[in-house]
Amino acid sequence: MNTPTIDADALFAILKPEVEKLCYNAPLFGEITLKATIHQGNIAKISTGIEISCKIDPRLLNREGRK
């Protein structure tokens, strides 16, 4: 049984604008994510996300509950 193939060029055409948006808005520290749900060889849903990360000063963590 042959495995059906997906038209990669068609997928890239749909995903490229979403990847560009993520890259142009990428944070200096954090993550960008793209998730595509494929149904019968076609993209049914695209989920994107941008997360910003920052390091918390350990001294601030020790102040919790103190006056």
C-alpha positions as CSV (number, residue, x, y, z in Angstrom):
1,M,0.0,0.0,0.0
2,N,1.4,3.4,-1.0
3,T,1.4,6.2,1.5
4,P,-0.3,9.3,0.1
5,T,1.9,12.3,-0.2
6,I,1.1,15.9,0.6
7,D,1.8,18.8,-1.7
8,A,4.6,20.5,0.3
9,D,4.6,23.6,-1.9
10,A,0.9,24.2,-1.2
11,L,1.6,23.8,2.6
12,F,4.5,26.2,2.5
13,A,2.4,28.7,0.6
14,I,-0.1,28.7,3.4
15,L,2.4,28.6,6.3
16,K,4.9,31.1,5.0
17,P,2.9,34.2,5.9
18,E,2.3,32.9,9.4
19,V,6.0,32.1,9.9
20,E,6.9,35.6,8.7
21,K,4.5,37.2,11.2
22,L,6.1,35.1,14.0
23,C,9.7,35.9,12.9
24,Y,9.1,39.7,12.5
25,N,7.5,39.8,16.0
26,A,9.9,37.4,17.8
27,P,10.9,38.4,21.3
28,L,14.6,38.8,22.3
29,F,14.1,36.0,24.8
30,G,11.3,33.5,24.6
31,E,9.6,31.2,22.1
32,I,7.7,31.3,18.9
33,T,5.5,28.4,18.0
34,L,3.5,27.3,15.0
35,K,1.2,24.3,14.9
36,A,-0.7,23.1,11.9
37,T,-3.5,20.6,11.9
38,I,-3.6,18.7,8.7
39,H,-6.8,16.9,7.6
40,Q,-6.8,14.8,4.4
41,G,-3.6,16.6,3.1
42,N,-5.0,20.1,3.7
43,I,-4.3,22.5,6.6
44,A,-7.4,22.6,8.7
45,K,-6.1,24.9,11.5
46,I,-3.1,26.9,12.3
47,S,-2.1,27.9,15.8
48,T,0.6,30.4,16.5
49,G,2.1,31.7,19.7
50,I,4.7,34.1,21.0
51,E,6.0,33.8,24.6
52,I,8.2,36.3,26.3
53,S,10.6,34.9,28.9
54,C,12.5,36.8,31.6
55,K,14.8,35.8,34.3
56,I,13.6,36.4,37.9
57,D,16.1,37.8,40.3
58,P,16.5,35.1,43.1
59,R,16.6,37.8,45.7
60,L,13.0,38.7,44.8
61,L,11.9,35.2,45.3
62,N,13.2,35.2,48.9
63,R,11.1,38.2,49.8
64,E,7.8,36.5,49.5
65,G,5.9,36.6,52.8
66,R,8.4,39.1,54.4
67,K,7.6,42.6,55.5
